[in-house]
Amino acid sequence: YNFYSDYHSYLKKYNYTFTFEQVVDMQRGATTAFYSLSDYVLFKKAWNSSLNNDELIENYLLNVYGSAYRPMKEMFTNWRLWFARNQIDFKWGEGINGKSASGEWFDIGFLKQMLELYSQAKEAIESYKDDPISYQKYADAIDVEYIAIARPAVTYFSNSFSSEELANMKSKLKEIITKSGMTRDGESTYISSYLNTLD
């Protein structure tokens, strides 16, 4: 969630001709929030290193989420702050490769706040329902961000929800992951094994 504004400028200054930036894609998006935004910023900067990171982020949020811009921007900001805190608290350093997801990384208050922002975002796009194509575009973009919130919620904090709430969250989580076309869960595990735990 941290975009290094000088990274591509550095590559250009020193005439680098190749860089490998490992990012999460649609097939591996079952654990990471706002991976498409990360892709967008990195790819735009790769073509033009002079572009401003903050302006790119704003452009993405405005165009991808429409009238849900405000709750989705707050959600994105919350994830950036979450990452920054955990980077310090759990000594992630430059990344979290080799570290397994842990309930210690989250707290239920944070996740419930994010679920509320998700609900606000879905409510904000109700005005597009007369235009099914636009509505579905915004709904799909918002729904995929539900995954990174609901997954730790049902995994580590199931006792914080009623049996009905938990069942609804699992059902929605499975539906969104399946609809999105995600096939893998991390480097080498197929997502189907995780989906089976949601039944």
C-alpha positions in Angstrom: 0.0 0.0 0.0 3.0 2.3 0.0 3.9 3.7 -3.4 7.5 5.0 -3.5 7.2 8.2 -5.4 10.9 8.3 -6.4 11.3 4.7 -7.5 10.7 5.0 -11.2 12.5 8.4 -11.3 15.5 6.6 -9.9 15.3 3.9 -12.6 15.1 6.5 -15.3 17.9 8.6 -13.9 20.3 5.7 -13.9 19.2 4.2 -17.2 17.7 1.0 -15.9 16.2 -1.0 -18.8 14.5 -3.7 -16.8 12.7 -3.9 -13.4 10.6 -6.6 -11.9 7.8 -5.4 -9.6 6.0 -8.3 -8.0 2.3 -7.4 -7.4 -0.8 -9.3 -6.7 -3.0 -9.8 -9.8 -6.6 -10.9 -10.3 -5.8 -14.6 -9.9 -3.9 -14.0 -6.6 -6.1 -11.3 -5.2 -7.7 -13.2 -2.4 -5.6 -11.9 0.4 -4.5 -8.4 -0.5 -6.5 -5.1 -0.5 -6.5 -2.6 -3.4 -4.1 -4.7 -5.6 -5.6 -3.2 -8.8 -4.7 0.3 -7.5 -1.2 -0.9 -6.8 -1.0 -2.3 -10.4 -2.4 0.9 -11.8 0.1 3.2 -10.1 3.1 1.0 -10.8 2.3 0.6 -14.5 1.5 4.3 -15.1 4.8 5.3 -13.4 6.7 2.7 -15.4 5.6 4.5 -18.6 6.0 8.0 -17.2 8.1 8.4 -14.1 7.3 12.1 -13.7 3.6 11.4 -12.8 2.5 12.3 -9.3 1.6 9.4 -7.1 -1.1 11.2 -5.1 -2.7 12.4 -8.3 -2.7 8.9 -9.8 -4.3 7.5 -6.7 -7.0 10.2 -6.7 -7.7 9.6 -10.4 -8.1 5.9 -9.7 -10.4 6.3 -6.7 -12.6 8.8 -8.5 -13.0 6.8 -11.7 -13.2 3.3 -10.3 -15.6 4.0 -7.4 -17.7 6.9 -8.7 -20.1 8.1 -6.0 -18.5 5.7 -3.5 -15.2 7.6 -3.7 -15.3 8.9 -0.1 -15.9 5.6 1.8 -13.5 3.8 -0.5 -10.8 6.5 -0.1 -11.2 6.2 3.7 -10.9 2.4 3.4 -7.8 2.7 1.3 -6.3 5.2 3.8 -7.1 2.8 6.7 -5.3 0.0 5.0 -2.2 2.1 4.4 -2.2 3.1 8.1 -2.7 -0.5 9.1 0.2 -1.6 7.0 2.5 1.1 8.4 1.6 0.2 12.0 2.1 -3.5 11.4 5.4 -2.9 9.5 6.7 -1.4 12.8 4.9 -3.7 15.3 5.8 -7.0 13.6 9.0 -5.9 12.0 7.9 -6.7 8.4 10.7 -4.6 7.0 10.6 -4.5 3.2 7.8 -7.0 3.0 6.0 -10.0 4.6 7.3 -12.8 2.3 7.6 -16.0 4.3 5.3 -14.8 7.1 1.9 -16.5 7.5 -1.2 -14.3 8.1 -1.9 -14.0 11.7 -4.8 -12.9 13.9 -2.4 -10.6 15.6 -2.3 -8.4 12.6 -5.9 -7.4 13.0 -8.4 -6.3 15.6 -12.1 -6.7 15.4 -12.7 -3.0 15.8 -10.7 -2.2 12.7 -12.4 -4.9 10.7 -15.9 -3.8 11.7 -15.0 -0.2 10.8 -13.9 -1.5 7.4 -17.1 -3.5 6.9 -19.1 -0.4 7.7 -17.2 1.5 5.0 -17.9 -1.3 2.6 -21.6 -1.0 3.4 -21.5 2.8 2.9 -19.8 2.3 -0.5 -22.4 -0.1 -1.7 -25.2 2.3 -0.5 -23.5 5.2 -2.3 -23.8 3.5 -5.7 -27.5 2.8 -5.4 -28.1 5.9 -7.6 -26.6 4.0 -10.5 -29.1 1.2 -10.5 -31.0 2.7 -13.4 -27.9 2.1 -15.4 -27.1 -1.6 -14.9 -23.8 -1.6 -16.7 -22.4 1.3 -14.6 -23.8 -0.1 -11.4 -22.2 -3.5 -12.0 -18.9 -1.9 -12.8 -18.8 0.0 -9.5 -20.3 -2.9 -7.5 -17.7 -5.4 -8.8 -14.8 -2.9 -7.9 -16.2 -2.4 -4.4 -17.1 -6.1 -3.8 -13.6 -7.3 -4.5 -12.3 -5.2 -1.6 -14.7 -7.1 0.7 -12.4 -10.1 0.5 -9.5 -8.6 2.4 -11.8 -7.5 5.2 -14.2 -10.4 5.5 -11.5 -13.1 5.3 -9.7 -12.3 8.5 -13.0 -11.4 10.2 -14.4 -14.9 9.7 -11.1 -16.6 10.2 -10.0 -15.0 13.5 -13.1 -13.4 14.9 -16.0 -15.7 14.2 -17.1 -15.4 17.8 -17.7 -11.7 17.3 -20.6 -12.3 14.9 -23.9 -14.0 15.3 -24.3 -17.4 13.5 -26.5 -15.7 10.9 -24.0 -12.9 10.3 -21.2 -15.4 10.0 -23.1 -17.5 7.6 -24.0 -14.5 5.4 -20.4 -13.3 5.4 -19.0 -16.7 4.4 -21.6 -17.0 1.6 -20.8 -13.5 0.3 -17.1 -14.1 0.5 -17.4 -17.3 -1.5 -19.6 -15.7 -4.1 -17.3 -12.7 -4.6 -14.2 -14.8 -4.9 -15.8 -17.2 -7.3 -17.3 -14.4 -9.4 -14.0 -12.6 -9.6 -12.3 -15.5 -11.3 -9.5 -15.8 -8.7 -7.8 -19.1 -9.0 -4.9 -19.1 -6.5 -4.4 -18.2 -2.9 -0.8 -17.1 -2.6 2.1 -18.4 -4.6 1.2 -22.1 -5.0 -2.2 -22.9 -3.4 -5.4 -23.1 -5.3 -8.2 -21.0 -4.0 -10.6 -23.9 -4.1 -9.2 -25.3 -0.9 -10.1 -22.1 0.9 -13.5 -21.9 -0.7 -14.3 -25.4 0.7 -13.8 -24.0 4.2 -16.6 -21.5 3.7 -19.3 -24.2 3.2 
